[in-house]
Amino acid sequence: MIVLMDVGSQFGPYRLDALVGRGGMGQVFRAHDTVRDREVALKLLKTDLAADETFQERFRRESQTAARLGEPHIIPIHDYGEIDGVLYLDMRLVDGRDLREVLRGDGPMAPSAAVALVEQVASALDAAHAVGLVHRDVKPENVLVTPNGFAYLVDFGIAHHAGDAHLTRTGTAVGSIAYMAPEQLDNVPVGPASDVYSLAAVLFELLTGRQPYPGDSVSAVVKATVLSAVPAPSSISPVVTSALDAVVMRGLAKSPGERYRSAGEFAAAARAAVEGTPLNPAFDATQIGAPLPSGTKNFSGPQQFSGPQQFSGPQLANPIPPQGYPGQPYGAAYMGGPPAQGDDGRTLNIVLAIIAAVLIVALIGLAVYWFGFRDSATATTSSSSTTTITNTVQPQTQTVAPTPPPGTSSCGGGVGVATSVTSCEFAANVGAVYLQEGQKGEARTIVASSPVTGQAYTMSCTPENGVVVCRGGNNAVVVIY
């Protein structure tokens, strides 16, 4: 049987340069891939466990799981397999610290910073849960953080598929006791709610610097987890608000059905509690389709214009007494009494006939005026109404948010990545070079270096849906907001 690998030794094409960490299933080395000439993180299964089929299956599942998940907050898998009877996993090498080191060195975090990390881990968990996988070992040691605050969830070696209960040995609890949900301690089938509990326990520790149920022994922690009341983070850290208390305590609920439905929902609730904003986006009046503020009557086109009142034509639509026209003498004479008899009567008849003829001519003239100018008035009014609609819709159009490609994960600083093979460090360099060479929103080709590989790559950048998408390198996709 092969002995445990040492620093400086050769494992297949890999040169083992430094020991990064040691876990329950094996070792992780900083290694150099002599075939591809790159630095990687190489995980090897311990030789004293290699003969155990259960552990071998878990190791293979870690490889298969990570390869299936293209979520940016899960470290990409370069390769996996077996060399000389030893299972190995070749992963991207991350320059950073795990959250355990961060807590030891820096102490508890500010609520906003803690929630920012939890949001990233939640994104990774939701991706795993979407394909039926439960991590079951979410803890500070399994979250790596780069210097710029980008978080990776690692160690899916004990990831559990919903239909694979046989992967847990009888009587063996998998995971770290302090972060395990009560149902995990009973060794019963678990689901995404168990990972939500563990993520809430991690947030509790990031806020307070201690675990939810500290104890001197495994039995003490187990009893407290199952029987003790859920603690409030504010009882330990006064900077935690009551709103954030409620979110964390719901995440730590004893019953899976009382927790948040997903890790993403838990993280969104925590963010809303920190920022003091409503969780329901329907309360955001800036979103497209939100109702206009009460009393906003000036958005109605017809109310803004008095065009129909500026012309005499529309006035004819409403019956007006005869005395309202220029032929008012006719109305007055008609209303004055019965006509006279004799010559005076004949004279009056002649006068009335002349007046009637004049009135008919006047009415014909008014009709010509009405039909001749109505179209002009209508056109003017229609033009004004069109302007009104444009002015009303235009502000709403400006509120449309940029739409990055599906699966894009923000790295902060106005950039994001849309593939699992793209690092945030490289994305930051691409964004900086793009902005240095011209105005944002222009299409151009740039060359940017990657701090991860140490190589320069050509990227073709084009505007798409309100963002700039740069593609190139080795299937890299960088989004500039």
C-alpha positions in Angstrom: 0.0 0.0 0.0 1.3 3.5 -0.9 2.3 5.6 2.1 0.9 9.1 2.7 2.4 11.5 0.2 5.0 14.0 1.4 5.9 17.5 0.2 8.5 17.4 -2.6 7.5 14.0 -3.9 6.1 13.3 -7.3 2.5 12.0 -7.8 2.0 11.1 -11.4 2.5 14.3 -13.4 2.1 16.4 -10.3 5.0 17.8 -8.1 3.8 18.3 -4.5 5.1 21.7 -3.5 3.3 22.4 -0.2 0.7 21.0 2.1 -2.4 23.2 2.1 -4.6 21.2 4.4 -5.5 17.9 5.9 -9.1 16.6 6.3 -11.0 13.5 7.3 -10.6 12.0 3.8 -7.2 13.0 2.7 -4.7 15.8 2.0 -4.7 18.9 -0.1 -1.4 20.0 -1.7 -0.3 23.0 -3.7 1.0 21.2 -6.7 2.5 21.9 -10.1 1.0 20.1 -13.1 4.1 19.4 -15.2 2.1 18.4 -18.2 -0.1 21.6 -18.4 2.5 23.8 -16.6 0.1 25.3 -14.1 -0.3 25.5 -10.3 -3.2 23.5 -8.9 -4.8 22.4 -5.7 -4.5 18.6 -5.6 -6.6 16.5 -3.2 -5.5 12.9 -2.4 -7.4 10.3 -0.6 -5.6 8.9 2.5 -4.2 5.5 1.8 -5.6 4.0 5.0 -9.1 4.8 3.7 -8.5 3.9 0.0 -9.6 0.3 0.6 -12.9 1.5 2.1 -15.5 1.5 -0.7 -17.7 4.0 1.1 -14.9 6.6 1.3 -13.9 5.9 -2.3 -17.5 6.5 -3.4 -17.7 9.7 -1.5 -14.4 10.9 -3.1 -15.7 10.1 -6.6 -19.0 11.8 -5.9 -17.0 15.0 -4.9 -15.4 14.9 -8.4 -18.7 14.2 -10.2 -20.6 16.8 -8.2 -18.2 19.6 -8.7 -17.8 18.8 -12.4 -21.6 19.0 -12.9 -22.0 22.3 -11.1 -20.8 25.4 -13.1 -21.6 27.8 -10.3 -18.8 30.4 -9.9 -18.7 30.0 -6.1 -17.8 26.3 -6.4 -14.1 25.7 -7.3 -13.8 24.3 -10.8 -12.5 20.8 -11.3 -9.7 20.4 -13.8 -9.3 16.7 -13.6 -9.9 13.6 -11.4 -9.2 9.9 -11.4 -6.8 7.4 -10.0 -3.0 7.0 -10.1 -1.2 4.0 -8.6 -4.3 3.1 -6.6 -4.7 6.6 -5.1 -7.8 8.7 -6.0 -7.0 12.3 -6.8 -8.9 15.5 -7.5 -7.2 18.4 -9.5 -8.9 21.8 -8.6 -8.3 25.5 -9.2 -5.7 26.8 -6.7 -7.3 29.6 -4.7 -5.1 32.2 -3.0 -7.0 33.0 0.2 -8.0 31.9 3.6 -10.8 29.8 4.9 -13.3 31.4 7.2 -11.9 29.6 10.3 -8.6 31.4 9.7 -10.4 34.7 9.1 -12.3 34.4 12.3 -9.2 33.5 14.3 -7.2 36.4 12.8 -9.9 39.2 12.5 -12.6 38.2 14.9 -16.4 38.6 14.3 -17.4 40.5 11.2 -19.7 43.5 10.6 -23.2 42.3 9.7 -22.9 43.6 6.1 -19.6 41.8 5.5 -20.8 38.6 7.0 -24.0 38.6 4.9 -22.0 39.3 1.8 -20.1 36.1 2.3 -23.2 34.1 3.1 -24.9 35.3 -0.1 -22.1 33.8 -2.1 -22.2 30.5 -0.3 -26.0 30.4 -0.7 -25.6 30.8 -4.4 -23.3 27.7 -4.5 -25.7 25.7 -2.3 -28.8 26.5 -4.4 -26.9 25.3 -7.5 -26.2 22.0 -5.8 -29.7 21.6 -4.5 -31.1 22.2 -8.0 -29.5 18.9 -9.1 -30.5 17.0 -6.0 -27.3 17.3 -4.0 -26.9 18.2 -0.4 -23.5 19.3 0.9 -24.1 18.2 4.5 -20.8 19.8 5.7 -21.2 23.5 5.4 -18.8 25.1 8.0 -16.2 27.9 8.1 -13.3 25.5 7.2 -15.1 24.7 3.9 -15.5 28.3 2.8 -12.4 29.9 1.1 -12.2 33.6 0.7 -9.9 35.5 -1.6 -8.3 38.8 -0.7 -11.0 40.7 -2.7 -13.8 38.9 -0.7 -14.8 36.3 -3.3 -16.0 33.1 -1.6 -15.8 29.5 -2.7 -17.6 26.6 -1.1 -15.3 23.5 -1.1 -15.2 19.8 -0.1 -18.2 18.1 -1.7 -16.5 14.8 -0.9 -19.3 14.0 1.5 -22.0 15.5 -0.7 -25.1 13.4 -0.6 -27.5 12.6 -3.4 -31.2 12.4 -2.4 -31.3 8.8 -3.4 -28.1 7.6 -1.9 -28.7 7.1 1.8 -26.3 4.1 1.8 -23.3 6.5 1.6 -23.5 7.1 5.3 -22.2 4.3 7.5 -24.6 3.0 10.2 -23.9 4.9 13.4 -21.6 7.4 11.8 -22.6 11.1 11.7 -21.1 12.9 8.7 -20.1 16.5 9.1 -19.0 18.8 11.9 -21.3 18.5 14.9 -21.5 22.2 15.7 -23.0 23.0 12.3 -25.2 20.0 11.9 -29.0 20.3 11.8 -31.0 18.3 14.5 -32.2 15.9 11.8 -28.6 15.0 10.8 -27.9 14.0 14.4 -30.6 11.4 14.1 -29.0 10.0 11.0 -32.2 10.3 9.0 -32.5 11.4 5.3 -31.7 15.1 5.0 -32.4 17.7 2.3 -31.6 21.3 1.4 -33.1 22.5 4.7 -30.2 20.9 6.5 -27.7 23.0 4.5 -29.8 26.1 5.3 -29.4 25.3 9.0 -25.6 24.9 8.6 -25.4 28.2 6.7 -27.3 29.9 9.5 -24.9 28.5 12.0 -22.0 29.8 10.0 -23.6 33.3 9.8 -24.2 33.1 13.6 -20.5 32.5 14.1 -19.4 35.2 11.7 -21.5 37.7 13.6 -20.6 36.6 17.2 -17.3 34.8 17.0 -18.7 31.6 18.6 -20.9 28.7 17.6 -24.6 28.6 18.3 -24.3 25.8 20.9 -20.7 25.7 22.3 -19.8 22.8 24.5 -16.9 20.8 26.0 -18.0 17.5 24.5 -19.8 16.1 21.6 -22.7 15.0 23.8 -23.1 18.5 25.2 -23.3 20.0 21.8 -25.7 17.4 20.5 -28.1 17.9 23.5 -28.0 21.6 23.1 -28.7 21.4 19.4 -31.7 19.2 19.9 -33.1 20.6 23.2 -32.0 24.1 23.9 -33.8 27.2 22.7 -32.4 28.9 19.6 -30.0 31.6 20.8 -30.2 35.2 19.5 -27.0 36.6 18.0 -27.7 40.0 19.6 -27.4 38.4 23.0 -23.7 38.1 22.2 -23.1 40.9 19.8 -24.9 44.2 20.3 -24.3 45.3 16.7 -26.8 42.6 15.5 -30.3 44.1 15.0 -33.5 42.4 16.0 -34.4 42.0 12.3 -31.2 40.1 11.7 -31.8 38.1 14.9 -35.1 36.9 13.5 -33.5 35.8 10.2 -30.7 33.8 11.9 -33.0 32.2 14.4 -35.4 31.1 11.7 -32.5 29.6 9.8 -31.6 27.6 13.0 -35.2 26.4 13.6 -35.3 22.8 15.0 -37.8 21.7 12.4 -36.8 21.7 8.7 -40.2 23.0 7.7 -39.8 26.1 9.8 -36.6 27.2 8.1 -36.3 29.2 4.9 -37.2 27.2 1.7 -33.7 27.8 0.2 -30.3 29.1 1.0 -30.9 31.9 -1.4 -34.1 32.9 0.4 -32.2 32.9 3.7 -29.4 35.1 2.3 -31.9 37.5 0.8 -33.7 37.8 4.1 -30.4 38.5 5.8 -29.5 41.2 3.3 -32.9 42.9 3.7 -32.5 42.8 7.5 -29.1 44.4 7.3 -30.2 47.1 4.9 -33.5 47.7 6.5 -35.4 47.2 3.2 -38.5 45.1 2.6 -37.8 41.6 1.4 -40.7 41.6 -1.1 -39.6 43.3 -4.3 -43.2 44.5 -4.9 -42.5 47.3 -2.4 -39.8 48.7 -4.7 -41.5 51.6 -6.5 -38.6 51.9 -8.9 -39.2 48.6 -10.6 -40.8 48.5 -14.1 -44.5 47.9 -13.8 -44.9 49.4 -10.3 -48.0 51.5 -9.8 -47.7 55.2 -10.3 -47.7 57.3 -7.1 -51.1 58.3 -5.8 -52.5 61.5 -7.3 -50.2 61.5 -10.4 -52.9 62.8 -12.7 -50.5 64.7 -15.1 -49.5 61.4 -16.7 -52.9 61.3 -18.5 -52.6 62.8 -22.0 -56.1 64.1 -22.4 -55.9 66.0 -19.1 -52.8 67.9 -20.2 -54.3 69.5 -23.3 -57.2 71.8 -24.0 -57.0 71.5 -27.8 -60.7 70.6 -28.3 -61.6 73.7 -26.4 -59.5 76.0 -28.6 -61.7 75.6 -31.7 -65.2 76.7 -32.4 -66.0 73.4 -34.2 -66.4 71.2 -31.2 -68.7 73.8 -29.7 -71.2 73.0 -32.4 -71.5 69.5 -31.1 -73.5 70.8 -28.2 -76.9 72.4 -29.0 -76.9 76.1 -28.4 -80.0 78.3 -28.2 -80.6 80.3 -31.4 -79.8 83.6 -29.7 -76.2 82.3 -29.2 -75.4 82.7 -32.9 -74.7 85.9 -34.9 -78.3 85.7 -36.1 -79.5 86.7 -32.7 -81.9 89.4 -34.2 -83.8 86.5 -35.8 -84.2 84.9 -32.5 -85.3 88.1 -30.8 -87.9 88.9 -33.5 -89.2 85.3 -33.4 -89.7 85.6 -29.7 -91.2 89.1 -29.8 -94.8 88.1 -30.6 -97.1 87.4 -33.6 -96.3 89.1 -36.9 -98.3 92.2 -38.1 -101.0 92.0 -40.8 -101.3 93.8 -44.1 -98.4 95.5 -46.0 -96.4 95.6 -42.8 -97.0 91.8 -42.7 -95.8 91.4 -46.3 -92.8 93.5 -45.5 -92.1 91.5 -42.5 -92.3 88.3 -44.5 -89.8 89.6 -47.0 -87.4 90.6 -44.2 -87.8 87.3 -42.6 -87.1 85.5 -45.9 -84.0 87.6 -46.4 -82.9 86.9 -42.9 -83.6 83.2 -43.4 -81.5 83.1 -46.5 -78.6 84.9 -44.8 -78.9 82.5 -41.9 -78.7 79.5 -44.3 -75.6 80.9 -45.9 -74.1 81.5 -42.5 -74.8 77.9 -41.4 -73.3 76.6 -44.6 -70.2 78.7 -43.9 -70.0 77.4 -40.4 -70.3 73.9 -41.6 -67.5 74.5 -44.1 -65.4 76.0 -41.3 -66.1 73.0 -39.0 -65.4 70.2 -41.5 -62.4 72.1 -43.1 -60.6 72.8 -39.8 -61.6 69.8 -37.7 -59.0 67.5 -39.2 -56.3 70.1 -38.6 -57.4 70.4 -35.0 -57.5 66.7 -34.6 -54.1 66.3 -36.1 -52.7 68.9 -33.7 -54.3 67.2 -30.7 -53.1 63.8 -31.8 -49.6 65.1 -32.2 -49.7 66.5 -28.7 -51.1 63.2 -27.3 -48.2 61.3 -29.0 -45.8 63.6 -27.3 -47.5 63.0 -23.9 -47.2 59.2 -24.2 -43.5 59.5 -25.2 -42.8 61.7 -22.2 -44.6 59.3 -19.9 -43.0 56.1 -21.1 -39.5 57.5 -21.4 -38.7 57.7 -17.6 -39.9 54.1 -17.2 -37.6 52.9 -20.1 -34.6 54.4 -18.3 -35.2 52.3 -15.3 -34.6 49.0 -17.1 -31.7 47.3 -15.4 -28.8 45.9 -17.3 -29.3 42.2 -18.1 -26.1 40.1 -17.9 -26.0 36.6 -19.4 -27.7 33.8 -17.4 -25.6 32.4 -14.6 -23.5 35.5 -14.2 -22.1 36.0 -10.7 -21.0 39.4 -9.5 -17.4 39.8 -8.3 -18.0 43.4 -7.1 -16.2 46.4 -8.5 -18.5 46.5 -11.5 -17.5 43.2 -13.0 -18.8 39.6 -12.9 -18.1 36.2 -14.4 -20.4 34.0 -16.4 -18.5 30.7 -16.6 -17.0 28.5 -13.9 -13.5 28.7 -15.6 -13.3 32.5 -15.2 -11.9 33.9 -12.0 -12.9 37.2 -10.4 -9.2 38.3 -10.3 -9.1 37.9 -14.1 -12.4 39.7 -14.4 -11.1 42.7 -12.4 -8.1 43.0 -14.8 -10.3 42.7 -17.9 -12.6 45.4 -16.6 -9.7 47.7 -15.8 -8.1 47.3 -19.2 -11.3 47.7 -21.0 -12.1 51.0 -19.3 -8.5 52.3 -19.8 -8.7 51.9 -23.5 -11.9 53.8 -24.2 -15.5 54.6 -23.2 -17.7 52.1 -21.6 -20.3 50.6 -24.1 -18.0 50.4 -27.1 -17.0 47.2 -28.8 -13.3 46.5 -28.8 -10.7 43.8 -28.4 -8.3 43.9 -25.4 -5.5 41.8 -23.9 -5.6 41.2 -20.1 -3.5 39.1 -17.8 -4.8 36.5 -15.3 -3.3 36.5 -11.8 -4.4 32.9 -11.5 -2.5 31.5 -14.5 0.0 34.2 -14.9 -0.8 34.4 -18.7 -2.3 37.1 -20.9 -5.5 36.4 -22.9 -7.2 38.2 -25.8 -10.8 39.1 -25.0 -13.4 40.4 -27.5 -15.8 42.9 -25.7 -19.2 43.8 -27.1 -22.2 45.6 -25.5 -25.1 43.3 -24.8 -28.4 44.2 -23.0 -27.0 47.1 -21.1 -23.7 45.5 -20.1 -20.4 44.7 -21.8 -19.6 41.0 -22.3 -16.0 40.1 -23.0 -15.3 36.6 -24.3 -12.0 34.9 -25.1 -9.1 33.1 -23.4 -9.9 29.6 -22.4 -13.7 29.9 -22.6 -13.7 32.9 -20.3 -16.7 35.2 -20.1 -16.4 38.5 -18.2 -19.3 40.9 -17.7 -18.7 44.6 -17.1 -21.7 46.4 -15.6 
